């Protein structure tokens, strides 16, 4: 993969006592989440939300390990763009790991997220993906991460994928993670008369005053996601169904302090344990789709 000497942003390491980790871990991610949540600029009601994201933290660990494993050994630090970054924990941890990271998102809290992430070495920009292009030049990033985002768009993701293709270097890779619409859990819900959509009361009542619903607008099957990548000229390197990893849930449960916190998470832990069976049998029934698309190199 081509790696340019031009930085995506100026990395800042002093906030982590000048130390970089060799491999991403849940303990390292937890430190990052605590650092972001504890920033005095963050609204008080954000702290629990940010720290609770550790329960699914293995997803970020998997993405970061993929990036490090597929970067040129001994070369310049990989340049990463996280699309739909929210409070930017993935990009902040990437900086801690020695990467050069940028991030984009849009919303009421984006300015605060940008300030906090900026002080932690991330080039964070506000960007409404539904209205305009990514605020970066062509062929600027080695990796773009697009995780738990595509299902939230109220519009077709085609233009976003085309923009991601534009900002990747030749040979650069896009990593997409999104819920599997054809998971066994969704099939069972429908079989017994349930819904695969978001909670109805939350959607109908609690979000009644919102102009645009911020939940899931469209989930994808593996075949649909593969088609979306191919139609935006990506070479599909991987497109497979994966199960939610048990490690982060167990890690989070060890830190729960009350029965009210433990019981709901324990139920999810049991369902995830069942997913090990689908993985062993190579059945595409898991909760998530993992896909990697590559931008063609010169001459391809």
Secondary structure, DSSP 8 states (H G I E B T S, - for coil): ----SS-SS----GGGTT---SS--HHHHHHHHHHHHT-TTS-GGGHHHHHHGGGGTHHHHHHHHHHHHTS-TTSS--EEEEET-TT-HHHHHHHHTT-EEEEEE-STTHHHHHHHHHHTT-EEEE--TTTS--SS-SS-EEEEEEES-GGG-SS-SHHHHHHHHHHEEEEEEEEEEEEBTT-HHHHHHHHTT--SSS-HHIIIIITTT-SS--S-S--B-HHHHHHHHHHTT-EEEEEEEE---HHHHHHHHTT--SHHHHHHHHHHHHHHHHHHHHHHTT-S-SSEEEEEEE---TT-
